[in-house]
Amino acid sequence: MINFTVGPVQMDEETRELGKEQIPYFRTPEFSSIMKENESLLCKFFDAPEGSRLVFMTGSGTASMEGGVMNFFSKDDKVLVVNGGSFGHRLVELCQIHEIPFTEIKLDYGKPLTKEHLAQFEGKGYTGFLVQLCETSTGVLYDMNMIGDFCQRNDIFLFVDAVSGFMADYFSMKEMHVNAAITGSQKALALPPSMSFTVLDKKAIERCQKINVKSLYFNYPAYLKDGQRGQTPFTPAVGTLLQLNEKLKRIEAGGGIKNQNKLARERAKYFRSSIKDLPFKLFSDEKDSSNCVTALCPTKEGVNAHRIFEIIKDEYKIWICPNGGDMAEKVFRVGHIGSISNEEIDTLTAAFRDLVKRGLL
Ligand SMILES: *Cc1c(COP(=O)(O)O)cnc(C)c1O
């Protein structure tokens, strides 16, 4: 199978090699020093300000979305949440469950957030802002400089779900005034699912100390305290963290995060230019699109996007990424993260062309 989903994505040979090793015991100085290195490289790749720290959460990306909502916000906050797709909707649900007072900025799915959307919230006493970097369900990349400036001007704490956008798209916590940001192991880092990571700047560290979260497993101050000696309060996905260490060092040696952005950009461009003659409409404008994923709507009358996913899987041995909810029958996605070659992209576009020939697309 070739995997064009947005996670778990195709892993490198080096990552897979490590996956067959025994899992070592982890309460050791040797493992602690690997964790310290993981922390410092991830902070560097997020371009986090001096004094930033990392929380290593064992749990998928959603665990760190929920952990962030619980540890950075309380009933005394008033937050803005951008809902431009299923992941934005998840942030809304988290604010509801944890009773964080919020205002939802609901976008037409596939459309960007604009200055006009934000203008009405200027000077209105908001204290938090929750948004994705890339809304993975639609492929929209939000204008994080615009959002960061808005938050800076209004003294708003900015929490960014960069789970899918990290590494694929340019991202700098420093430049974009981001206080806390998350990613997950099975997205662009191309590791097995199991871990998610939150980078906290000094404000975020202070905030979680004051909130006094009512949770044992999601208690960020406990993670930060144990993290000082390269440990976690509970048993982490040790194997994934060793694969992470190898991957981060390989990224660093291969030109750093800048080169990763470039590779994702080139893959996305190559794919988008090779489907120009096919019966698809881009779900989001190319100028608003992330390098992480392309969301496509089949344009021919009666073609069901989910059915295309099934045929491509069963008859061509390729996974593309189906959409859920309201978008399921209209939209599917092709991911550009993980270890994917141009030859594999050619194989996928050849499969689409074959479907056209068969009258199915
Ligand atoms: C994948 C993803 C998540 C996390 O999903 P999990 O299934 O919990 O790993 C969160 N946010 C975004 C934007 C994502 O793409």
The ligand as an SDF file (V2000), in Angstrom:
LIG
                    3D

 15 15  0  0  0  0  0  0  0  0999 V2000
   -4.3190   14.9670   13.4030 C   0  0  0  0  0  0  0  0  0  0  0  0
   -4.6770   16.2410   14.0370 C   0  0  0  0  0  0  0  0  0  0  0  0
   -4.9440   16.3220   15.4050 C   0  0  0  0  0  0  0  0  0  0  0  0
   -4.8650   15.1630   16.3450 C   0  0  0  0  0  0  0  0  0  0  0  0
   -5.5790   14.0620   15.9950 O   0  0  0  0  0  0  0  0  0  0  0  0
   -5.3070   12.6920   16.7610 P   0  0  0  0  0  0  0  0  0  0  0  0
   -6.1120   11.7090   15.9790 O   0  0  0  0  0  0  0  0  0  0  0  0
   -5.7870   12.8710   18.1400 O   0  0  0  0  0  0  0  0  0  0  0  0
   -3.8280   12.4710   16.6980 O   0  0  0  0  0  0  0  0  0  0  0  0
   -5.2260   17.5510   15.9490 C   0  0  0  0  0  0  0  0  0  0  0  0
   -5.2590   18.6500   15.1930 N   0  0  0  0  0  0  0  0  0  0  0  0
   -5.0070   18.6170   13.8860 C   0  0  0  0  0  0  0  0  0  0  0  0
   -5.0130   19.9000   13.1250 C   0  0  0  0  0  0  0  0  0  0  0  0
   -4.7050   17.4120   13.2570 C   0  0  0  0  0  0  0  0  0  0  0  0
   -4.4450   17.3850   11.9410 O   0  0  0  0  0  0  0  0  0  0  0  0
  1  2  1  0
  2  3  1  0
  2 14  2  0
  3  4  1  0
  3 10  2  0
  4  5  1  0
  5  6  1  0
  6  7  2  0
  6  8  1  0
  6  9  1  0
 10 11  1  0
 11 12  2  0
 12 13  1  0
 12 14  1  0
 14 15  1  0
M  END
$$$$
